[in-house]
Amino acid sequence: MNKDKNKKKHTKAFSEDIPKNTKKTIKRLMKRLKTQNKKLIIVGILVLLSSVFYAVIPMMVGLAINNLVYAISNFDKSVSVVSIVTKALSMPVLTLVIISMVNSFLSYIQQYIVSSVGENLTLSLRKDISKKINKLPLKYFDSHKKGDVMSRVTNDLEKVSLVMQVGFMQFISSCFTIILTIISMIILNLKLSLIIFIFIGISAIATNYVSSLSQRYYAYNFHAMGQLSGKIEEVYSGNRIIKIFNQQEDIIQEVTELNKKQFEANRKAQFVDFAIYPTIRLLSQLGFVATAIIGGIMTLNGHISLGAIQAFLQYVNQVSEPVTQASYVIMSLQSAIAGAERVFELLDEEEEIADIKINESLFNEHTISKGKVDFKNVKFGYTDEKTLIKNLNLEVKPNEIVAIVGPTGGGKTTLINLIMRFYELNGGYISIDGININEIPRNTLRRQIGMVLQDTWLFEGTIAENIAYGNRDATREEIIAAAKAACCDHFIRTLEHGYDTVISGETSNISQGQMQLLTIARAMLTNPTIMILDEATSSVDTRTEVEIQKALSRLMKDKTSFVIAHRLSTIQNADMILVVKDGDIVERGSHDNLIEQNGFYASLYYSQFEVAN
């Protein structure tokens, strides 16, 4: 039963990743290339010239053979053999040497320009992706694994880049060569040309069939790669938890299954990809044999010269190679199209609702100066099907400390996310200092709200740079003052390089609690009007927590503060405690009032008290 469900799930995922509109994807790629029209025109001209020169080579060889046959049949004993051969071959051989040298030079220029075009295309896509990711709402990242997003940005984009730099020129060159070679063959002998056309037609049918299979398998492969990348990222970030709960064997099995799935998908794609080359090669060789037999008979009957049949056979070989290359490039294009469509899907995702067009000069650091927060008939749900917050009304006065408590999934963090405009409301509005937050530019709004999350995030850089992340213009004195206020100045100075110590999110030279302190210092340095603490002290030891609570009491003075905490002992001094359950505020009041009510908050408090004892 579970296997059937998994199969259906994988089949659905597979169908979602199959390119839905190949023509549309190609058009979008071509549209992006319009900015480089001049380069593409130059490449087209150079490729055409190369193809013309390439098509002349068999004619020169045929001419050399005919000249040699004529010289032998009209042999003059009074003239030396060297002179006869030199006279017969000098012009064709010299022409071949010049053509080869010119073709080599043209090929170099072509490759240089095409590489430039491919790199510029990749650069433009990377820039757009970077801008797009910064405009995507949080709900996108909630519904997509990080590994899948990274796979689109790296693997899929790299495939598009590779095909553009290598396959594009090969395809154009092959098309020109095929056309000019066919014209040359028709000029030489129409009957023999018809034989080759039959084999070319069969090759085209085979290529079309295999390309459709290749496109499906490459799409499946990209999807499997995204799943595998997501799982590996998950295993890496949660390695400690995996070991704590002895889940290594289960994780190994899960990764192995995803690995096998990706391996099978890639194997099928590669099998189809590589199968086309020997298939087209076989058809080309059959065409060559048929042409050689029939052409030989025609030569014996005097219907075609020896040089002409030699040139024609060379054309057969010459056309088979670009047909094979074109077929192979088409296979590669399927991979690129599948990857490009996944990239465009990311670029087409719905962005955060744009700020209302207003005069931004009216908004500055004084726009939000008091910190009065009002929720009016607020409705919100992460999906349209399920409403989490139904009809919330709340007034928070300036400088109040508001604690938000409740069971996991009750909507505590959601309230904070709505204040920050990480999500858009389904109904009602939120105002700060009487201004609807939808009318305040996001940048201005978020500059006046400091946030400390439970999960620390530090980028690779010095401690000073990490603290100053929210205020890049901060002086060293201001950074140190924020660190002292956050009780982390002492441990920073014990490090060998002090504030210039280089750290990162994966650093091991400082503890988790110390990382938490740095994020608190970072929020303090921004000096916001509103402070948000989301489980801010859950990762530090008791002694450090006491110091932080004292520091936060000083720093939250004259600031409206929202504190989310599971440990109710830390928020007893809050001006207001909101008890959130299933998206609704079921109780509100001070700690003493809520204890007297003997309701849900009291039961939570006493249960924690009993556990603590």
N, C-alpha and C positions, 0 to 999 in steps of 0.2 A: 504493500500500500504506500509506504513512504517512498519507495523507489519510483513508483508511478508519479507521485507528487513532485519528487525532485526532477524527474524527467520532463514533466509538464512545465515546471518552473524554468528549467534550463532551455527548453524549446522556446518558451515565451521570451526569455532573455535573448536567445539567439535571433529570433525573428525581429526583436526590437533593434538589434544592432546591424541587421542587413541593410545596406544602402537602399533608401526608399526612393530616391530620385537621382539617378546617376547623371542625367542630362543637366539637371539644375546645379548639381555640385560642380560639374565641369564648367558650366557657364559662370559660376561664381569665381572659380579659379582664373578663368580667362579675363573676367572683369578686373580682378586684382592685377593681372599682367598688363592691362592697358596703360598703366603708368610707365611701362617700359617698352612701349611700342617701337621706339626708334631702335633699341637694341635688338628686338625680335625681328624687325625688318632687315637689319644688317645681317643677322644670323640666317634669315631666310635666303637672302641674296648669296651669301657665302656658301650655304649648303647647296643651293641650285648650281652655282659655278662648280663646286666639287663634284656634284652628280653628273654634270655635263662632261667634265674632264674624265670622270670615271667611265662614262659611257663611250668615250672616244677610244679608250685603251684597246678593247677587242678589235675595233676597226683597224687600228694601227698594226696590231699583231697579224690580222688577216691580210692587210696590205703588204706587210713584210713577207708573208708566206707566198702570196701571189707574185710579188716581185722576184722572189727567189726561184719560184717555179718557172716563171717566164725567162729568167736569166739562164737557168739550166737547160730549158728546152731550146733556147737560142744561143747555145754555148759557142763562143768564138775562141778558137785555140790561140789566136794571136794576142789575146788579152789574158793577163794573169787571173788566176782564180780569186786572189785577194781583192783585186780591183773590181771584179764582177760582184762579189759578195758585198764589198763596201758600198758600191753604187746602189745595190738593191736594198740594203738595210739601213744606210746612213740616215735618211730622212725619218722613217718610222721609229728607229731606235732613239734618235735625238728628241723626237716629239715625246716619246714615252718617258725619257729622263726628265724633261722639262715639266711634263704633266705631274709626275710623281713628286717633284720638288715643290711645285706650286700647291698640290693637294696637301702635302704635309704642313705647309705654312698655313693654309686656310683652315685645316683641322685644328691647329693650335689656337688660332684666333676664335674659331667657333666655340671651342671648349671653354676658353677664357670668358667670353661674353655670356655663354649659357650659365656658367657657374655663378657669375655675377647676378644674373637674373634670378636664379634659384635662391641664392643667399638673400637677395633683397625681398623676395616673396616670403621666405621664412622669417626674416626680420620683421616685416609688416604684420605677419600673423602673430608673432610673439608679442609685439607691442599691443596689438588689439586684445590678445588674450590677457595680458597683464592689466590693461585698463578694464577689461570685462570682469575679471576676478574681483577687482576692487569695487565694482558696481553691483555685484550679485548680492541678493539678500541672504540673510543667514539661513532661510528655509531651504535654499539650494544646497548648502553644505550639510544641512540636516538630513537631506534625502539622497545624498551621493557620497560614496566612500571616497576618502582622500586619495586612495590608491588609484581609483578609476579616473579621478580628475587629473592626477599626475600622469597617468598613462596617456591621456588625451594630449596633454601639454608636451610630453616628451616623445614617447614611442610613435604615436600617430603623426605628429608634426614632422618627426625625423624621416618617416617613410615618404611623406609628401616632398620634403626637401630633396631626398636622395633621387627620387624619380624625376623631379624637375631638373636636377643638375646632370643626370646621366641619361635617363630614359627619353627625355623630351627631344634632345638633339638626335639621338639614335632613331627615334620614330620619324621625325621630319626627314632626316637623311635617307632613311629606308624608303619612305614614300616617294621622294623625288627620284631616287635611284631606280625603283621599280617602274615608275612611269616612263622615265627616259630609256630604260633598258627595253621595255616593251615596245616603245616607238621604234627603237633601233632594230629590234627583232622583226617587226612588221616590215620595215624597209628592206631588210635582207631577204626574208622569205615568209610570206603570209601563212602558207600551209604548215610549216614547222611551228610557227607561232601559235596556231590554233591548238596544237598538241600541248604546248606549255600552258596555255590558258586553262585547259581542262584541269591540270594538276594544281594550278594556282587557285582555281575555284574550289576544288576539294579542300585545299589548305585553308581557305577563308572560312568555309563552313566548319571545319574542325576547330579553328581558332575561336570562332564565335561561340561554339558550344562549350569549349573548355573555359573560355573567359567568364561565362555566366557561372560555372561551377566555382571557378577561382574566386570570384567576387564574394560569393556566399561563404566560402571557407575562410577567406581572409577576414571578413566581418566577424565570424565566429571566433577566429583567433584573437582579434583585438578585444572582443568582449571577455574572453577567457584570460587574456593578459591583464585586463583591468581588474578582474576578480582576484587574480593571484597577487597583483601589486597591492591591492587593498588589504588582503590577508597578511602579507608580509609586513606591511606598515603597522597593522594592528598587533602582530606578534612582537615586533620590535618595540613599540611604545608600551606594550603591556607585559613585557618580559618578566618583570618582578612579580606581578600578580600571578602569572602562569606558573612560576616556580613555587610561590607560596601555596597554591592549591594543587600542586602536583599534577598539572594538566599537560605536562610536556608530551606524553605519549599521544594524547588526544589531538593536541595541536599539530604534532608531526603527521598524524594520520590525515587531518584536514588539509594541511599544506600539501601533502603527498597527493591527495585526491585532486586538488586544484592543479597541481603540477602535471599530473597525468592528463587532466582535461585539456590544459593548455598545450601539452605535448602532442596529444592526438589531433587537436585542432590545427596546430602548426604543421604536423606531419601531413595531414590531408591537403592543406594549402600548398605545401612545398611539393607534394607528389603531383598535384594537378599542374602546378607552376612548371616543374621540370619536365613533365610528360610531353608538353607541346613541342619542345625543342627536337627530340629524336623523331617525333611524328612528322613534323614539317621537313626535317632532314631526309627521312625515308621517302616522302612524296617527291622531294626535289631530285633525289637520286634516280627514282623510277622515271621521272620526266627526262633526266639527262640520258639514261640508257635508251629510252624510246626515241629520243631525238637523234642520238648517235647512230642507231640502227637505220632509221628512215633516212637520215641525212647522208649516211654512207651509201645507201642504195641510189639516192638522187645524184650524188657526186659521180658514181660509176656510170650513171646514165647521162651525165653531162648536163644535168639540170641546174647545178650549182657548183661554183668553183671550190677548190680545196681551201683557199683562204677564207671564203665566205662561210663554209661549214665550220671551220676552226673558230672563226669569230662568233658564229651562232652558238656553238657549244660553250664557248667562254661566257657568252651572255646568259646561257642557261645556268651556269655556275654562279654568275654574277647576280642574277635575280633571285636565286635560291637563298643566298646569304641574307639579303635585306628582308626577304619574306620571313625567314626564320627570326631575324632580329625584331622585325615589327611584331611578330606573334609573341615573342618573349616579352617585349616592352608592353604589349597590351596586357599580358598577365601581370606585370609589375604595376601597371596603371590601375588594375582592379584593387590591388593592395592600397595604392595611394588614394584612390577614390573613397574606399571604405574608411581610411584614416582621415581624409579631408572632411568627410561628412560628419564624423564624430567631433572634429574640431569646430566645424560650423554649427553643430548642435549646441556646443558650449557657447559660441558667440551669439547664438540666437536665443539663449535663455532669457527669461524675463528679468529685468533689472529692478533695482530699488526704484520706487516711485520718485520721479524727479522733484526737486524742491520747487515750490511755487515761484514763478518769476517775480522777484521783488527787488527793491533797491537794497543790495547787501550792505551799502554804506550806512544804512539805518541800524544795522546790527553790529555790535562790537562786544567787548568783554563786559560792558555794563548793561547789556540787554537783559541778562538774567542776573540780578544783583541781590534779590531778597531770598529766593528759593521757595516760594509758595507753590505747592503742587496740588492740582485738582484733577480728579478723575470724574467725568460726567457721563453716566449711562454707557460705560465702556463695555463693548462686546468684542470678543476675540477668540479665534480658534486657529490652530496650526493647519487644519484642513477645513474645507467647506462643509464636510460631513459632520464634524464634531466641534461644537463650541465649548471652549474651556472656561472662559470668563463670560458670564451671561449678562449681568447688568450691574456693573461696579460703579459705586459712587463713593468718593473718598476726598477729604480735604486735609492736606498736610500744611501746617503753618510754618512760616520761616523759622529756621534754626531748631526745629524739632528733630528728635532722634526717634525714628520709626523702626521698630523691629518687626520682621516678618517671619512667622514660624508656621509649621504645619507638616503634615506627612509628605514623603517624597512623591513628586508628581502632582502635588496639589495646586501648583501655580505660583509658587513663591518667586522663582527666577523669572517667570513670565512677566510679572509686574515690572521688574527692573528692565527687562528687554524692551518693553513697551515705552518706558520713559526715555530710553536711549534711541528710540525709533529704529531698532533692529528689525522690527516687524510692524506692519501696518494694521490698524484697527479695522474690524468689521463693522463697527458702529460706535457712536459716541465720540468723545474727544478727550485729550489730556492737555492741560494748560500749565504753564510755568510763569508765575508772576503775571497771570491774566492773559498770556499770549498762547494761542493754540500752537503746540509744538510743530504741527504741520506747516506753520507759517514761518518757522525759524529755520534758517539753513542748517543742515546737519552738522557741518563743521563748527558753526557757532554754538549749537546746542551741546555737542559732545566736548567742546573745549571747557564748558562750564560744569561738566559732570565728571568727577573722578571715580574710578572703579578699580577695586581689587578683587580678583577672582580667586576661587579655590585652587584652580589649576594655574600654576605659575608658568609664565612664558618669558624667557630671556633670549635675546638674539646674540649671535657671536660678536663680541666686542668687549670693551672694557666695562668695569663696574660703573664708572662715571657716565659712560655713554648710555648704559641701560637705565640708570636712574633718570637721566635727562631725556629719555625717549619722548616724553610728552611735552617737553619744553627744550627744544634744541638750543635755544639762546641762553640757557641758564649758565651762570658763572660757576666756577669751582666752589666758591663760598656758599652759593645757594644750594648746590648739590650736597655739600657736606652738612649744611643745616638741615636739609630734608633727611639725610641719613641719620643724623643725631636724633631727630624727632621720631624716627622709625626704629630707634634702638639698634641700628646696625653699623654705626660708625666705629664702634669698638672692634668688632670682629673684622671689619674691612682693614683697619690699621694693623691687625695682626698678620695679614697676608703679606707676602714678600714684596709685591709691587703695589700694595694698597689699592687706591681707587683706579689705578692703571692696570690692575689684574684683568687679564682677558678671560672671559667666561662665555658659555653658550648654554642653550637649553639642555644639552646633554652633559654639561660639565660635571665633574666628580670632585672638584677641589673645594666646593662649598656644599653644605647640607640643604635638604629640602626646606627646612625651617628658615635658613638664612636666605634662600631664594625667595621665600615668601616675604621676608622683611624688605628685600630689595624692591619687590613689586609695590609694597606699601609706600616705601620712600618715593617711588616713581609717581604714584598717585598724589602724594602730598606736595610734590614739587610743582604740580600744575595749579595748586591753590584754587580749587574749584568752588563754586557756590553750593553744589550738591555733591555729597559723598555717598558712594555705594560700596558696601562691603558684603561680598557674597562668600560666606564660609571663610572669611578672611583669616581667622586664627585657627583653623582646623588642622593645619599642618605643622604647628609649632609646639614646643614643649610647654609645660605649665608655667615655668619661670619666665620664659620669653613672652608667653601670653599675657601674664600679669603686667609686664613692662609695656607691651603693646597697648593693652587696655588703658593704661595711664596716658600713654602718648596720644592715643586716639581720642580720649576725653578732652585733652587740650586742643587737638587739631580740629575736632568736630564742633568746637565752640564757634558760634556765629555761622554755622553751616547746617543746612538741612541734610540729614543723614538717614539712609536706609540700610539696615543691617539684617542680613539673612543668616540665621544660625540654627543648628540643630540642638546645640547645648544651651538650654534655656537659662543656665546660671550666668551666662555672659551678657544677657540683655535685660536684667531686672531693673536697671536704672533708665530704661528707655521711656520717653514721654508717652509713646503710644505703641502698643503691641497689636499687630494684626494677625489673627489666626486664620490661615487660608486653608480651605479644604474643597477639593473638586472645583477650583476656580472661583469660589465665592469666599467672601470674608464672613466667617461664621461667628467670630467674636472680635471685639476690639476694646481697648482700654489699657490702663496701666497694669503692671504686674500684680499689685495688691488687689485691684478691682477684679481682675480675672480669676485670681485665686478664690476670692470671696464668692464669685458666681458659681464656683465648683463645676465648671463645664468642661469642654474639650481641652482647653489650655491647662486647666488644673490637673486633668488626668495625665496629660503629657508630662507636666512638670513632676508630679509625684512618681510617675513611672521611672523617670530619669533619676530622681532622688533615690528611689529604692535600688535601682541598678548600681548607682554610685556607692551606696552603703554595702 
